[in-house]
Amino acid sequence: MTDIAVDPRHLARWRNAIIAAFAMGGITVSAWGPRLPTISADLHLTAGAIGVLVAFGTVGSIVGLFLSTPVLHWLGGRRGVLGALSTIAAGMALMALGLALRSTPLLAVGFVVQGLATGILDVFINVEGSAVERRAKRTLMPLMHSAWSVGAAVGSGIGAACAALGVTPAQQFAGTAVLIALVGVIAAPSIPLGSRQEAASAQPERTRLEAFREYLRGWADWRLLLIGVVLLGVELGEGSANNWLTLGVKQDHGQSAAVAALFFTAFAAGEAATRMFGGPLVDRLGRVNTIRWTTALGVVGLLLFILGGSPGLVLVGVLLWAVGVSMGFPLGMSAAAETGGNPAANVSVIASIGYAASLIGPPIIGAIADSVGILNAMWLLVALMIAAFLAAPALGARRALR
């Protein structure tokens, strides 16, 4: 693996493969978000019921996060990423079948399968991306995460076009499954074999039980937990956009389903652009100031989305909301991977917190929305984004935390 890591051509192919995997993750989470209004209408589901349905994906993702560290040690990066993408494709295919048959239980199973694989994939590509970044000796994680956002923008754009053209969600999800599986087969061979561990040559081989113990020890590290507070705020904000932005625009701001999907496309494009050009900004301002600026703008954006009366103000709010959630995850992953010990275990801890926020949060928003409405439920996002702003200094520590 050492030769592959230092060869510029191999390093570039490795980086591009991980960028492609990030993009597929973005397409996965955005494929169904913009179609929720149609799914809700076709299956006669309330906002609370949609939240429960999304919760099935949450369960799968959290299980995937707990499994990610031992699975990475077992399969290694190449086979792990390919397996995760293939399983996501299978989950999307099940979702398509459930919608075609109008079977809510089968749709829920599809959510579980794609959620499980997405949770595993997210840890894998962040560990791989951090390894690429360390070998390249420059900030690359925001760029890699921008691929997730670009994927989300592309996926939501496809969703908007399908909604406008009358393409059913089932047909859209089936095509998405084929795309994800194909990209996995093409990209995976460029990922080096084996798993990434710091100073592997100087450390004894870890057993799966020892790797799991390292994961558990991470939960006692207060700096990792503070990084997790940042991810708690920004990931709940991002996950809620994936699930509730289109419904909020349609139901509370009075726009059509196609226009609501375009608003989500604007969100994904804004997040992608911020991440794409954010690397030099991070190198100039540092992680702490970058998180402070972006989360502050995110608070303003959420306020505009909640309170804005005109479509123009709501759109500005959507774009600032996107900026607010854009940098927390990539910078949090970089900080976690640099804290010493096993980077996969550290990233798993942070990813667990981020995914809990991203995936458990939206069902909670749905439950609150059943009582007070979607826009009023989003005041919770404002509070947690402020918490992320206050916890930003935890990302400034680059030394080992143990």
Buried (B, 14 or more C-beta within 10 A) or exposed (E): BEEBBEEEEBBEBBBBBBBBBBBBBBBBBBBBBBBBBBBBEBBEBEBBBBBBBBBBBBBBBBBBBBBBBBBBBEBBBBBBBBBBBBBBBBBBBBBBBBBBEEBBEBBBBBBBBBBBBBBBBBBBBBBBBBBBBBBBEEBBBBBBBBBBBBBBBBBBBBBBBBBBEEBBBBBBBBBBBEBBBEBBEEBBEBBBEBBBBBEEEEEEEBEEEBBBBBBEBBEEBEBBBBBBBBBBBBBBBBBBBBBBBBBBBBBBBEBEBBBBBBBBBBBBBBBBBBBBEBBEBBEEBBBBBBBBBBBBBBBBBBBBBBEBEEBEBBBBBBBBBBBBBBBBBBBBBBBBBBBEBBBBBBBBBBBBBBBBBBBBBBBBBBBBBBEEBBBEBBBBBBEBBBBBBBBBBBBEBEEEBE
